[in-house]
Amino acid sequence: MFMYKYVLIMLMLSLLQACGAAAVQPWEKDELAKREMLIVPDPLFYYFDEHTYFSREASIGGLGAGSGGCGCN
C-alpha cells in the first residue's frame, strides 16, 4: 500500500511540474524566428514536393484527404 501511495505522489508531482511552461520573452523570440527553426526549412521545395505528390496521386486536398485512382487518362 505504501508503494502505491509513493508512486501516486511521484506521478502527481511530475504532472504538476510538467504544467509549468516557461514563457518566451520578447528578446528570445528572434531565436525562434530563425530559418533553421522552421518545420519546413525551404517552403519552395515543400511546395513543389507537395505538387508532385498530388499530381502523381491525382488527388486534391491536404495530406489527410482520402482519394482514389492512379491518375491515368
Buried (B, 14 or more C-beta within 10 A) or exposed (E): EEEEEEEEEEEEEEEEEEEEEEEEEEEEEEEEEEEEEEEEEEEEEEEEEEEEEBEEBEBEEEEEEEEEEEEEE
